[in-house]
Amino acid sequence: MNTLSSLPSAWLVSDGRVLASANIADTARAKRRGLIGQQDLQTALVIAPCRWIHTVGMRFALDIAYLDSEGTVIKVQRVNKNRVPLPVFSARTVIEAKAGSFERWGLQLGATVEMRTP
């Protein structure tokens, strides 16, 4: 099983401010698995390229940010567990985090997010 700690890590940064630590889904298997099976989530997960997610098999709701090719947040939504939202065709990257995280981080529509490796 792919654990998040085995994935590459990065910092999510917006306007020069670190929002959170993140793991990068860098293999096809990690992208398919996503956060399924996680019991608690302390970091975000970044999936690229990605335009569509689901929460089937999840144990908690997620905050989802869809980023365009420039790293600009083009859609933010909260998705309850066991849901399949519509794809966002203009998205290139998806950030997944435990529901409530984006509010704490101040992540909003129109923000530019970059991934910085430690």
Biopython code that builds the backbone (N, CA, C, O; Angstrom):
import numpy as np
from Bio.PDB.StructureBuilder import StructureBuilder

atoms = [
    (1, "MET", "N", (0.847, -1.186, 0.000)),
    (1, "MET", "CA", (0.000, 0.000, 0.000)),
    (1, "MET", "C", (0.881, 1.232, 0.000)),
    (1, "MET", "O", (1.887, 1.282, 0.707)),
    (2, "ASN", "N", (0.509, 2.224, -0.786)),
    (2, "ASN", "CA", (1.238, 3.483, -0.852)),
    (2, "ASN", "C", (0.884, 4.341, 0.349)),
    (2, "ASN", "O", (-0.275, 4.719, 0.519)),
    (3, "THR", "N", (1.843, 4.645, 1.164)),
    (3, "THR", "CA", (1.588, 5.562, 2.265)),
    (3, "THR", "C", (2.059, 6.937, 1.842)),
    (3, "THR", "O", (2.974, 7.063, 1.028)),
    (4, "LEU", "N", (1.447, 7.952, 2.381)),
    (4, "LEU", "CA", (1.820, 9.307, 2.014)),
    (4, "LEU", "C", (3.271, 9.606, 2.344)),
    (4, "LEU", "O", (3.927, 10.354, 1.619)),
    (5, "SER", "N", (3.783, 9.036, 3.426)),
    (5, "SER", "CA", (5.161, 9.324, 3.822)),
    (5, "SER", "C", (6.177, 8.803, 2.814)),
    (5, "SER", "O", (7.321, 9.257, 2.812)),
    (6, "SER", "N", (5.787, 7.859, 1.955)),
    (6, "SER", "CA", (6.715, 7.346, 0.953)),
    (6, "SER", "C", (6.745, 8.211, -0.311)),
    (6, "SER", "O", (7.581, 7.986, -1.186)),
    (7, "LEU", "N", (5.853, 9.187, -0.417)),
    (7, "LEU", "CA", (5.786, 10.060, -1.587)),
    (7, "LEU", "C", (6.702, 11.267, -1.409)),
    (7, "LEU", "O", (6.983, 11.666, -0.279)),
    (8, "PRO", "N", (7.171, 11.857, -2.517)),
    (8, "PRO", "CA", (7.969, 13.079, -2.415)),
    (8, "PRO", "C", (7.165, 14.180, -1.718)),
    (8, "PRO", "O", (5.939, 14.220, -1.821)),
    (9, "SER", "N", (7.855, 15.062, -1.016)),
    (9, "SER", "CA", (7.163, 16.134, -0.298)),
    (9, "SER", "C", (7.542, 17.502, -0.853)),
    (9, "SER", "O", (8.554, 17.661, -1.536)),
    (10, "ALA", "N", (6.705, 18.480, -0.541)),
    (10, "ALA", "CA", (6.917, 19.861, -0.967)),
    (10, "ALA", "C", (6.159, 20.780, -0.019)),
    (10, "ALA", "O", (5.343, 20.333, 0.787)),
    (11, "TRP", "N", (6.441, 22.058, -0.132)),
    (11, "TRP", "CA", (5.677, 23.087, 0.581)),
    (11, "TRP", "C", (4.740, 23.737, -0.407)),
    (11, "TRP", "O", (5.142, 24.040, -1.530)),
    (12, "LEU", "N", (3.485, 23.961, -0.009)),
    (12, "LEU", "CA", (2.548, 24.740, -0.816)),
    (12, "LEU", "C", (2.721, 26.196, -0.408)),
    (12, "LEU", "O", (2.555, 26.541, 0.762)),
    (13, "VAL", "N", (3.056, 27.055, -1.377)),
    (13, "VAL", "CA", (3.358, 28.455, -1.094)),
    (13, "VAL", "C", (2.456, 29.343, -1.947)),
    (13, "VAL", "O", (2.274, 29.096, -3.139)),
    (14, "SER", "N", (1.892, 30.383, -1.323)),
    (14, "SER", "CA", (1.070, 31.356, -2.031)),
    (14, "SER", "C", (1.400, 32.744, -1.500)),
    (14, "SER", "O", (1.391, 32.962, -0.288)),
    (15, "ASP", "N", (1.689, 33.677, -2.389)),
    (15, "ASP", "CA", (2.053, 35.051, -2.011)),
    (15, "ASP", "C", (3.200, 35.074, -0.997)),
    (15, "ASP", "O", (3.194, 35.874, -0.061)),
    (16, "GLY", "N", (4.177, 34.193, -1.193)),
    (16, "GLY", "CA", (5.337, 34.155, -0.318)),
    (16, "GLY", "C", (5.082, 33.545, 1.049)),
    (16, "GLY", "O", (5.954, 33.580, 1.916)),
    (17, "ARG", "N", (3.902, 32.988, 1.249)),
    (17, "ARG", "CA", (3.517, 32.424, 2.541)),
    (17, "ARG", "C", (3.317, 30.923, 2.397)),
    (17, "ARG", "O", (2.625, 30.460, 1.490)),
    (18, "VAL", "N", (3.939, 30.161, 3.315)),
    (18, "VAL", "CA", (3.770, 28.709, 3.304)),
    (18, "VAL", "C", (2.376, 28.382, 3.823)),
    (18, "VAL", "O", (2.000, 28.769, 4.929)),
    (19, "LEU", "N", (1.621, 27.664, 3.001)),
    (19, "LEU", "CA", (0.266, 27.256, 3.395)),
    (19, "LEU", "C", (0.290, 25.945, 4.166)),
    (19, "LEU", "O", (-0.356, 25.810, 5.205)),
    (20, "ALA", "N", (1.049, 24.976, 3.640)),
    (20, "ALA", "CA", (1.044, 23.640, 4.241)),
    (20, "ALA", "C", (2.135, 22.791, 3.615)),
    (20, "ALA", "O", (2.704, 23.138, 2.580)),
    (21, "SER", "N", (2.409, 21.677, 4.264)),
    (21, "SER", "CA", (3.259, 20.671, 3.636)),
    (21, "SER", "C", (2.364, 19.797, 2.768)),
    (21, "SER", "O", (1.164, 19.678, 3.013)),
    (22, "ALA", "N", (2.957, 19.194, 1.761)),
    (22, "ALA", "CA", (2.186, 18.377, 0.832)),
    (22, "ALA", "C", (3.010, 17.197, 0.373)),
    (22, "ALA", "O", (4.241, 17.233, 0.378)),
    (23, "ASN", "N", (2.320, 16.163, -0.018)),
    (23, "ASN", "CA", (2.943, 15.028, -0.677)),
    (23, "ASN", "C", (2.544, 15.083, -2.138)),
    (23, "ASN", "O", (1.434, 15.493, -2.475)),
    (24, "ILE", "N", (3.455, 14.668, -3.001)),
    (24, "ILE", "CA", (3.223, 14.713, -4.442)),
    (24, "ILE", "C", (2.973, 13.292, -4.941)),
    (24, "ILE", "O", (3.822, 12.415, -4.778)),
    (25, "ALA", "N", (1.821, 13.068, -5.543)),
    (25, "ALA", "CA", (1.514, 11.774, -6.164)),
    (25, "ALA", "C", (2.274, 11.738, -7.487)),
    (25, "ALA", "O", (1.840, 12.321, -8.480)),
    (26, "ASP", "N", (3.419, 11.043, -7.488)),
    (26, "ASP", "CA", (4.328, 11.100, -8.629)),
    (26, "ASP", "C", (4.342, 9.848, -9.503)),
    (26, "ASP", "O", (5.095, 9.773, -10.473)),
    (27, "THR", "N", (3.519, 8.880, -9.164)),
    (27, "THR", "CA", (3.426, 7.677, -9.990)),
    (27, "THR", "C", (1.964, 7.427, -10.348)),
    (27, "THR", "O", (1.057, 7.953, -9.703)),
    (28, "ALA", "N", (1.751, 6.630, -11.369)),
    (28, "ALA", "CA", (0.369, 6.308, -11.768)),
    (28, "ALA", "C", (-0.369, 5.638, -10.616)),
    (28, "ALA", "O", (-1.543, 5.921, -10.379)),
    (29, "ARG", "N", (0.309, 4.760, -9.910)),
    (29, "ARG", "CA", (-0.329, 4.077, -8.782)),
    (29, "ARG", "C", (-0.714, 5.067, -7.685)),
    (29, "ARG", "O", (-1.823, 5.002, -7.154)),
    (30, "ALA", "N", (0.184, 5.974, -7.345)),
    (30, "ALA", "CA", (-0.100, 6.966, -6.301)),
    (30, "ALA", "C", (-1.246, 7.882, -6.722)),
    (30, "ALA", "O", (-2.065, 8.270, -5.890)),
    (31, "LYS", "N", (-1.309, 8.227, -7.992)),
    (31, "LYS", "CA", (-2.400, 9.072, -8.489)),
    (31, "LYS", "C", (-3.733, 8.340, -8.422)),
    (31, "LYS", "O", (-4.743, 8.928, -8.035)),
    (32, "ARG", "N", (-3.747, 7.076, -8.791)),
    (32, "ARG", "CA", (-4.986, 6.284, -8.721)),
    (32, "ARG", "C", (-5.448, 6.115, -7.281)),
    (32, "ARG", "O", (-6.638, 6.238, -6.991)),
    (33, "ARG", "N", (-4.532, 5.839, -6.396)),
    (33, "ARG", "CA", (-4.872, 5.584, -4.990)),
    (33, "ARG", "C", (-5.266, 6.862, -4.275)),
    (33, "ARG", "O", (-6.202, 6.855, -3.475)),
    (34, "GLY", "N", (-4.572, 7.962, -4.547)),
    (34, "GLY", "CA", (-4.889, 9.225, -3.886)),
    (34, "GLY", "C", (-4.875, 9.086, -2.378)),
    (34, "GLY", "O", (-3.899, 8.602, -1.806)),
    (35, "LEU", "N", (-5.942, 9.503, -1.735)),
    (35, "LEU", "CA", (-6.045, 9.472, -0.277)),
    (35, "LEU", "C", (-6.914, 8.324, 0.237)),
    (35, "LEU", "O", (-7.212, 8.258, 1.430)),
    (36, "ILE", "N", (-7.317, 7.426, -0.653)),
    (36, "ILE", "CA", (-8.159, 6.310, -0.237)),
    (36, "ILE", "C", (-7.433, 5.490, 0.825)),
    (36, "ILE", "O", (-6.261, 5.144, 0.676)),
    (37, "GLY", "N", (-8.147, 5.194, 1.882)),
    (37, "GLY", "CA", (-7.598, 4.392, 2.962)),
    (37, "GLY", "C", (-6.924, 5.187, 4.066)),
    (37, "GLY", "O", (-6.587, 4.625, 5.109)),
    (38, "GLN", "N", (-6.721, 6.477, 3.861)),
    (38, "GLN", "CA", (-6.113, 7.305, 4.901)),
    (38, "GLN", "C", (-7.104, 7.480, 6.043)),
    (38, "GLN", "O", (-8.288, 7.727, 5.813)),
    (39, "GLN", "N", (-6.624, 7.353, 7.255)),
    (39, "GLN", "CA", (-7.502, 7.514, 8.409)),
    (39, "GLN", "C", (-7.525, 8.948, 8.897)),
    (39, "GLN", "O", (-8.542, 9.423, 9.402)),
    (40, "ASP", "N", (-6.419, 9.628, 8.749)),
    (40, "ASP", "CA", (-6.339, 11.034, 9.135)),
    (40, "ASP", "C", (-5.353, 11.683, 8.187)),
    (40, "ASP", "O", (-4.464, 11.014, 7.660)),
    (41, "LEU", "N", (-5.494, 12.948, 7.969)),
    (41, "LEU", "CA", (-4.671, 13.623, 6.981)),
    (41, "LEU", "C", (-4.044, 14.852, 7.599)),
    (41, "LEU", "O", (-4.744, 15.793, 7.975)),
    (42, "GLN", "N", (-2.734, 14.849, 7.706)),
    (42, "GLN", "CA", (-2.006, 15.994, 8.270)),
    (42, "GLN", "C", (-1.377, 16.851, 7.187)),
    (42, "GLN", "O", (-0.980, 17.985, 7.455)),
    (43, "THR", "N", (-1.277, 16.332, 5.967)),
    (43, "THR", "CA", (-0.685, 17.071, 4.861)),
    (43, "THR", "C", (-1.676, 17.099, 3.702)),
    (43, "THR", "O", (-2.703, 16.422, 3.725)),
    (44, "ALA", "N", (-1.348, 17.890, 2.702)),
    (44, "ALA", "CA", (-2.142, 17.917, 1.474)),
    (44, "ALA", "C", (-1.566, 16.898, 0.505)),
    (44, "ALA", "O", (-0.452, 16.410, 0.695)),
    (45, "LEU", "N", (-2.315, 16.583, -0.520)),
    (45, "LEU", "CA", (-1.842, 15.728, -1.603)),
    (45, "LEU", "C", (-1.992, 16.509, -2.896)),
    (45, "LEU", "O", (-3.048, 17.078, -3.170)),
    (46, "VAL", "N", (-0.927, 16.533, -3.691)),
    (46, "VAL", "CA", (-0.930, 17.214, -4.985)),
    (46, "VAL", "C", (-0.890, 16.153, -6.070)),
    (46, "VAL", "O", (-0.040, 15.263, -6.055)),
    (47, "ILE", "N", (-1.824, 16.258, -7.017)),
    (47, "ILE", "CA", (-1.903, 15.314, -8.125)),
    (47, "ILE", "C", (-1.818, 16.100, -9.429)),
    (47, "ILE", "O", (-2.629, 16.993, -9.678)),
    (48, "ALA", "N", (-0.831, 15.762, -10.260)),
    (48, "ALA", "CA", (-0.674, 16.438, -11.554)),
    (48, "ALA", "C", (-0.115, 15.436, -12.558)),
    (48, "ALA", "O", (0.778, 14.664, -12.210)),
    (49, "PRO", "N", (-0.600, 15.427, -13.760)),
    (49, "PRO", "CA", (-1.769, 16.180, -14.203)),
    (49, "PRO", "C", (-3.047, 15.544, -13.671)),
    (49, "PRO", "O", (-3.122, 14.330, -13.484)),
    (50, "CYS", "N", (-4.038, 16.376, -13.434)),
    (50, "CYS", "CA", (-5.302, 15.898, -12.913)),
    (50, "CYS", "C", (-6.402, 16.922, -13.175)),
    (50, "CYS", "O", (-6.200, 18.125, -13.011)),
    (51, "ARG", "N", (-7.562, 16.428, -13.582)),
    (51, "ARG", "CA", (-8.728, 17.279, -13.849)),
    (51, "ARG", "C", (-9.970, 16.810, -13.123)),
    (51, "ARG", "O", (-11.002, 17.482, -13.136)),
    (52, "TRP", "N", (-9.867, 15.648, -12.489)),
    (52, "TRP", "CA", (-11.063, 15.029, -11.921)),
    (52, "TRP", "C", (-10.661, 14.169, -10.745)),
    (52, "TRP", "O", (-9.639, 13.484, -10.797)),
    (53, "ILE", "N", (-11.448, 14.194, -9.688)),
    (53, "ILE", "CA", (-11.201, 13.368, -8.508)),
    (53, "ILE", "C", (-12.509, 12.704, -8.089)),
    (53, "ILE", "O", (-13.578, 13.015, -8.614)),
    (54, "HIS", "N", (-12.402, 11.793, -7.142)),
    (54, "HIS", "CA", (-13.593, 11.237, -6.510)),
    (54, "HIS", "C", (-13.247, 10.969, -5.055)),
    (54, "HIS", "O", (-12.074, 10.924, -4.686)),
    (55, "THR", "N", (-14.262, 10.793, -4.239)),
    (55, "THR", "CA", (-14.029, 10.493, -2.826)),
    (55, "THR", "C", (-14.645, 9.153, -2.433)),
    (55, "THR", "O", (-14.920, 8.910, -1.258)),
    (56, "VAL", "N", (-14.858, 8.291, -3.416)),
    (56, "VAL", "CA", (-15.381, 6.958, -3.142)),
    (56, "VAL", "C", (-14.319, 6.191, -2.344)),
    (56, "VAL", "O", (-13.168, 6.089, -2.767)),
    (57, "GLY", "N", (-14.711, 5.666, -1.213)),
    (57, "GLY", "CA", (-13.786, 4.946, -0.355)),
    (57, "GLY", "C", (-13.079, 5.820, 0.677)),
    (57, "GLY", "O", (-12.304, 5.319, 1.491)),
    (58, "MET", "N", (-13.343, 7.114, 0.645)),
    (58, "MET", "CA", (-12.726, 8.037, 1.612)),
    (58, "MET", "C", (-13.432, 7.929, 2.957)),
    (58, "MET", "O", (-14.601, 7.550, 3.028)),
    (59, "ARG", "N", (-12.717, 8.261, 4.013)),
    (59, "ARG", "CA", (-13.279, 8.217, 5.362)),
    (59, "ARG", "C", (-13.673, 9.591, 5.876)),
    (59, "ARG", "O", (-14.226, 9.710, 6.969)),
    (60, "PHE", "N", (-13.390, 10.644, 5.089)),
    (60, "PHE", "CA", (-13.716, 12.001, 5.506)),
    (60, "PHE", "C", (-13.871, 12.879, 4.271)),
    (60, "PHE", "O", (-13.442, 12.511, 3.177)),
    (61, "ALA", "N", (-14.486, 14.040, 4.458)),
    (61, "ALA", "CA", (-14.684, 14.988, 3.366)),
    (61, "ALA", "C", (-13.363, 15.690, 3.042)),
    (61, "ALA", "O", (-12.475, 15.797, 3.888)),
    (62, "LEU", "N", (-13.254, 16.168, 1.791)),
    (62, "LEU", "CA", (-12.037, 16.830, 1.343)),
    (62, "LEU", "C", (-12.315, 18.238, 0.845)),
    (62, "LEU", "O", (-13.389, 18.521, 0.314)),
    (63, "ASP", "N", (-11.333, 19.120, 1.023)),
    (63, "ASP", "CA", (-11.266, 20.387, 0.301)),
    (63, "ASP", "C", (-10.459, 20.100, -0.959)),
    (63, "ASP", "O", (-9.402, 19.473, -0.896)),
    (64, "ILE", "N", (-10.960, 20.559, -2.105)),
    (64, "ILE", "CA", (-10.302, 20.330, -3.383)),
    (64, "ILE", "C", (-10.057, 21.671, -4.053)),
    (64, "ILE", "O", (-10.969, 22.490, -4.167)),
    (65, "ALA", "N", (-8.811, 21.896, -4.500)),
    (65, "ALA", "CA", (-8.481, 23.081, -5.290)),
    (65, "ALA", "C", (-8.000, 22.616, -6.652)),
    (65, "ALA", "O", (-7.116, 21.764, -6.745)),
    (66, "TYR", "N", (-8.571, 23.166, -7.695)),
    (66, "TYR", "CA", (-8.167, 22.870, -9.059)),
    (66, "TYR", "C", (-7.334, 24.042, -9.543)),
    (66, "TYR", "O", (-7.768, 25.191, -9.457)),
    (67, "LEU", "N", (-6.132, 23.760, -10.055)),
    (67, "LEU", "CA", (-5.217, 24.789, -10.524)),
    (67, "LEU", "C", (-5.052, 24.692, -12.031)),
    (67, "LEU", "O", (-5.054, 23.600, -12.599)),
    (68, "ASP", "N", (-4.908, 25.849, -12.673)),
    (68, "ASP", "CA", (-4.646, 25.849, -14.107)),
    (68, "ASP", "C", (-3.154, 25.653, -14.351)),
    (68, "ASP", "O", (-2.403, 25.387, -13.412)),
    (69, "SER", "N", (-2.722, 25.780, -15.589)),
    (69, "SER", "CA", (-1.317, 25.525, -15.941)),
    (69, "SER", "C", (-0.364, 26.550, -15.333)),
    (69, "SER", "O", (0.841, 26.304, -15.272)),
    (70, "GLU", "N", (-0.874, 27.683, -14.887)),
    (70, "GLU", "CA", (-0.050, 28.720, -14.257)),
    (70, "GLU", "C", (-0.027, 28.592, -12.738)),
    (70, "GLU", "O", (0.663, 29.356, -12.063)),
    (71, "GLY", "N", (-0.775, 27.632, -12.196)),
    (71, "GLY", "CA", (-0.839, 27.457, -10.747)),
    (71, "GLY", "C", (-1.888, 28.317, -10.072)),
    (71, "GLY", "O", (-1.888, 28.442, -8.847)),
    (72, "THR", "N", (-2.777, 28.909, -10.843)),
    (72, "THR", "CA", (-3.857, 29.732, -10.304)),
    (72, "THR", "C", (-5.048, 28.859, -9.941)),
    (72, "THR", "O", (-5.456, 27.997, -10.720)),
    (73, "VAL", "N", (-5.599, 29.083, -8.766)),
    (73, "VAL", "CA", (-6.762, 28.309, -8.318)),
    (73, "VAL", "C", (-7.973, 28.752, -9.129)),
    (73, "VAL", "O", (-8.392, 29.907, -9.060)),
    (74, "ILE", "N", (-8.532, 27.816, -9.902)),
    (74, "ILE", "CA", (-9.675, 28.151, -10.756)),
    (74, "ILE", "C", (-10.994, 27.614, -10.210)),
    (74, "ILE", "O", (-12.067, 28.016, -10.658)),
    (75, "LYS", "N", (-10.909, 26.702, -9.238)),
    (75, "LYS", "CA", (-12.120, 26.204, -8.590)),
    (75, "LYS", "C", (-11.736, 25.623, -7.242)),
    (75, "LYS", "O", (-10.717, 24.946, -7.107)),
    (76, "VAL", "N", (-12.569, 25.899, -6.246)),
    (76, "VAL", "CA", (-12.405, 25.332, -4.906)),
    (76, "VAL", "C", (-13.740, 24.717, -4.523)),
    (76, "VAL", "O", (-14.794, 25.320, -4.729)),
    (77, "GLN", "N", (-13.691, 23.516, -3.965)),
    (77, "GLN", "CA", (-14.938, 22.904, -3.526)),
    (77, "GLN", "C", (-14.666, 21.949, -2.370)),
    (77, "GLN", "O", (-13.565, 21.418, -2.228)),
    (78, "ARG", "N", (-15.672, 21.745, -1.565)),
    (78, "ARG", "CA", (-15.634, 20.729, -0.521)),
    (78, "ARG", "C", (-16.428, 19.544, -1.043)),
    (78, "ARG", "O", (-17.557, 19.700, -1.509)),
    (79, "VAL", "N", (-15.836, 18.362, -0.964)),
    (79, "VAL", "CA", (-16.476, 17.159, -1.490)),
    (79, "VAL", "C", (-16.618, 16.167, -0.344)),
    (79, "VAL", "O", (-15.631, 15.734, 0.250)),
    (80, "ASN", "N", (-17.860, 15.817, -0.047)),
    (80, "ASN", "CA", (-18.124, 14.826, 0.994)),
    (80, "ASN", "C", (-17.628, 13.456, 0.549)),
    (80, "ASN", "O", (-17.408, 13.222, -0.639)),
    (81, "LYS", "N", (-17.454, 12.554, 1.511)),
    (81, "LYS", "CA", (-16.973, 11.217, 1.177)),
    (81, "LYS", "C", (-17.994, 10.498, 0.296)),
    (81, "LYS", "O", (-19.196, 10.757, 0.366)),
    (82, "ASN", "N", (-17.488, 9.596, -0.527)),
    (82, "ASN", "CA", (-18.290, 8.774, -1.439)),
    (82, "ASN", "C", (-19.058, 9.574, -2.485)),
    (82, "ASN", "O", (-20.203, 9.258, -2.808)),
    (83, "ARG", "N", (-18.418, 10.602, -3.005)),
    (83, "ARG", "CA", (-19.012, 11.445, -4.049)),
    (83, "ARG", "C", (-18.129, 11.442, -5.293)),
    (83, "ARG", "O", (-16.935, 11.152, -5.222)),
    (84, "VAL", "N", (-18.737, 11.771, -6.436)),
    (84, "VAL", "CA", (-18.021, 11.876, -7.702)),
    (84, "VAL", "C", (-18.406, 13.211, -8.335)),
    (84, "VAL", "O", (-19.399, 13.288, -9.058)),
    (85, "PRO", "N", (-17.624, 14.273, -8.066)),
    (85, "PRO", "CA", (-17.950, 15.571, -8.661)),
    (85, "PRO", "C", (-17.592, 15.604, -10.150)),
    (85, "PRO", "O", (-16.899, 14.718, -10.649)),
    (86, "LEU", "N", (-18.064, 16.616, -10.841)),
    (86, "LEU", "CA", (-17.771, 16.772, -12.263)),
    (86, "LEU", "C", (-16.307, 17.136, -12.476)),
    (86, "LEU", "O", (-15.699, 17.786, -11.626)),
    (87, "PRO", "N", (-15.735, 16.718, -13.611)),
    (87, "PRO", "CA", (-14.354, 17.100, -13.912)),
    (87, "PRO", "C", (-14.254, 18.596, -14.195)),
    (87, "PRO", "O", (-15.237, 19.233, -14.575)),
    (88, "VAL", "N", (-13.065, 19.146, -14.009)),
    (88, "VAL", "CA", (-12.771, 20.544, -14.346)),
    (88, "VAL", "C", (-11.758, 20.481, -15.486)),
    (88, "VAL", "O", (-10.561, 20.315, -15.252)),
    (89, "PHE", "N", (-12.240, 20.613, -16.709)),
    (89, "PHE", "CA", (-11.422, 20.346, -17.886)),
    (89, "PHE", "C", (-10.261, 21.314, -18.058)),
    (89, "PHE", "O", (-9.266, 20.958, -18.690)),
    (90, "SER", "N", (-10.353, 22.517, -17.522)),
    (90, "SER", "CA", (-9.248, 23.469, -17.656)),
    (90, "SER", "C", (-8.197, 23.307, -16.554)),
    (90, "SER", "O", (-7.188, 24.013, -16.557)),
    (91, "ALA", "N", (-8.420, 22.397, -15.624)),
    (91, "ALA", "CA", (-7.459, 22.165, -14.539)),
    (91, "ALA", "C", (-6.283, 21.340, -15.037)),
    (91, "ALA", "O", (-6.417, 20.515, -15.941)),
    (92, "ARG", "N", (-5.136, 21.581, -14.430)),
    (92, "ARG", "CA", (-3.931, 20.793, -14.713)),
    (92, "ARG", "C", (-3.411, 20.093, -13.457)),
    (92, "ARG", "O", (-2.723, 19.076, -13.543)),
    (93, "THR", "N", (-3.747, 20.653, -12.287)),
    (93, "THR", "CA", (-3.275, 20.134, -11.008)),
    (93, "THR", "C", (-4.416, 20.187, -10.011)),
    (93, "THR", "O", (-5.260, 21.081, -10.068)),
    (94, "VAL", "N", (-4.438, 19.221, -9.092)),
    (94, "VAL", "CA", (-5.432, 19.197, -8.027)),
    (94, "VAL", "C", (-4.694, 19.114, -6.690)),
    (94, "VAL", "O", (-3.728, 18.365, -6.538)),
    (95, "ILE", "N", (-5.170, 19.898, -5.732)),
    (95, "ILE", "CA", (-4.684, 19.812, -4.359)),
    (95, "ILE", "C", (-5.840, 19.289, -3.521)),
    (95, "ILE", "O", (-6.936, 19.850, -3.535)),
    (96, "GLU", "N", (-5.583, 18.199, -2.785)),
    (96, "GLU", "CA", (-6.583, 17.622, -1.891)),
    (96, "GLU", "C", (-6.113, 17.799, -0.453)),
    (96, "GLU", "O", (-4.938, 17.594, -0.145)),
    (97, "ALA", "N", (-7.029, 18.177, 0.418)),
    (97, "ALA", "CA", (-6.718, 18.324, 1.842)),
    (97, "ALA", "C", (-7.974, 18.007, 2.649)),
    (97, "ALA", "O", (-9.087, 18.043, 2.124)),
    (98, "LYS", "N", (-7.786, 17.700, 3.911)),
    (98, "LYS", "CA", (-8.921, 17.418, 4.785)),
    (98, "LYS", "C", (-9.848, 18.639, 4.825)),
    (98, "LYS", "O", (-9.377, 19.776, 4.867)),
    (99, "ALA", "N", (-11.155, 18.404, 4.811)),
    (99, "ALA", "CA", (-12.142, 19.490, 4.825)),
    (99, "ALA", "C", (-11.840, 20.468, 5.962)),
    (99, "ALA", "O", (-11.574, 20.062, 7.093)),
    (100, "GLY", "N", (-11.886, 21.758, 5.644)),
    (100, "GLY", "CA", (-11.599, 22.808, 6.609)),
    (100, "GLY", "C", (-10.194, 23.365, 6.484)),
    (100, "GLY", "O", (-9.897, 24.434, 7.018)),
    (101, "SER", "N", (-9.326, 22.648, 5.784)),
    (101, "SER", "CA", (-7.933, 23.078, 5.648)),
    (101, "SER", "C", (-7.807, 24.388, 4.877)),
    (101, "SER", "O", (-7.062, 25.276, 5.292)),
    (102, "PHE", "N", (-8.517, 24.523, 3.769)),
    (102, "PHE", "CA", (-8.363, 25.715, 2.938)),
    (102, "PHE", "C", (-8.773, 26.968, 3.696)),
    (102, "PHE", "O", (-8.146, 28.018, 3.552)),
    (103, "GLU", "N", (-9.819, 26.862, 4.497)),
    (103, "GLU", "CA", (-10.241, 28.008, 5.302)),
    (103, "GLU", "C", (-9.129, 28.409, 6.274)),
    (103, "GLU", "O", (-8.837, 29.595, 6.426)),
    (104, "ARG", "N", (-8.513, 27.435, 6.925)),
    (104, "ARG", "CA", (-7.399, 27.717, 7.847)),
    (104, "ARG", "C", (-6.217, 28.332, 7.123)),
    (104, "ARG", "O", (-5.554, 29.225, 7.651)),
    (105, "TRP", "N", (-5.954, 27.856, 5.917)),
    (105, "TRP", "CA", (-4.808, 28.350, 5.155)),
    (105, "TRP", "C", (-5.076, 29.684, 4.482)),
    (105, "TRP", "O", (-4.141, 30.404, 4.133)),
    (106, "GLY", "N", (-6.352, 30.019, 4.298)),
    (106, "GLY", "CA", (-6.703, 31.216, 3.549)),
    (106, "GLY", "C", (-6.603, 31.009, 2.045)),
    (106, "GLY", "O", (-6.440, 31.976, 1.301)),
    (107, "LEU", "N", (-6.698, 29.775, 1.589)),
    (107, "LEU", "CA", (-6.621, 29.473, 0.155)),
    (107, "LEU", "C", (-7.970, 29.750, -0.491)),
    (107, "LEU", "O", (-8.998, 29.208, -0.085)),
    (108, "GLN", "N", (-7.939, 30.610, -1.512)),
    (108, "GLN", "CA", (-9.182, 31.019, -2.162)),
    (108, "GLN", "C", (-9.033, 31.011, -3.675)),
    (108, "GLN", "O", (-7.932, 30.929, -4.220)),
    (109, "LEU", "N", (-10.174, 31.099, -4.327)),
    (109, "LEU", "CA", (-10.236, 31.219, -5.777)),
    (109, "LEU", "C", (-9.355, 32.387, -6.222)),
    (109, "LEU", "O", (-9.411, 33.460, -5.622)),
    (110, "GLY", "N", (-8.553, 32.196, -7.252)),
    (110, "GLY", "CA", (-7.707, 33.246, -7.794)),
    (110, "GLY", "C", (-6.299, 33.296, -7.221)),
    (110, "GLY", "O", (-5.432, 33.973, -7.772)),
    (111, "ALA", "N", (-6.061, 32.593, -6.130)),
    (111, "ALA", "CA", (-4.714, 32.553, -5.547)),
    (111, "ALA", "C", (-3.782, 31.775, -6.468)),
    (111, "ALA", "O", (-4.221, 30.878, -7.187)),
    (112, "THR", "N", (-2.519, 32.113, -6.446)),
    (112, "THR", "CA", (-1.511, 31.356, -7.170)),
    (112, "THR", "C", (-0.748, 30.508, -6.172)),
    (112, "THR", "O", (-0.263, 31.010, -5.158)),
    (113, "VAL", "N", (-0.644, 29.222, -6.462)),
    (113, "VAL", "CA", (0.015, 28.283, -5.554)),
    (113, "VAL", "C", (1.194, 27.662, -6.289)),
    (113, "VAL", "O", (1.085, 27.265, -7.449)),
    (114, "GLU", "N", (2.316, 27.585, -5.595)),
    (114, "GLU", "CA", (3.464, 26.893, -6.151)),
    (114, "GLU", "C", (3.931, 25.824, -5.176)),
    (114, "GLU", "O", (3.727, 25.935, -3.967)),
    (115, "MET", "N", (4.555, 24.796, -5.714)),
    (115, "MET", "CA", (5.101, 23.722, -4.911)),
    (115, "MET", "C", (6.601, 23.928, -4.835)),
    (115, "MET", "O", (7.284, 23.960, -5.859)),
    (116, "ARG", "N", (7.115, 24.068, -3.615)),
    (116, "ARG", "CA", (8.565, 24.208, -3.423)),
    (116, "ARG", "C", (9.081, 22.982, -2.698)),
    (116, "ARG", "O", (8.581, 22.619, -1.633)),
    (117, "THR", "N", (10.080, 22.350, -3.278)),
    (117, "THR", "CA", (10.644, 21.168, -2.640)),
    (117, "THR", "C", (11.627, 21.591, -1.559)),
    (117, "THR", "O", (12.352, 22.573, -1.715)),
    (118, "PRO", "N", (11.644, 20.838, -0.460)),
    (118, "PRO", "CA", (12.551, 21.200, 0.637)),
    (118, "PRO", "C", (14.005, 20.956, 0.304)),
    (118, "PRO", "O", (14.879, 21.214, 1.131)),
]
sb = StructureBuilder()
sb.init_structure("model")
sb.init_model(0)
sb.init_chain("A")
sb.init_seg("    ")
for serial, (resi, resn, name, xyz) in enumerate(atoms, 1):
    if name == "N":
        sb.init_residue(resn, " ", resi, " ")
    sb.init_atom(name, np.array(xyz, "f"), 0.0, 1.0, " ", f" {name:<3s}", serial, name[0])
structure = sb.get_structure()
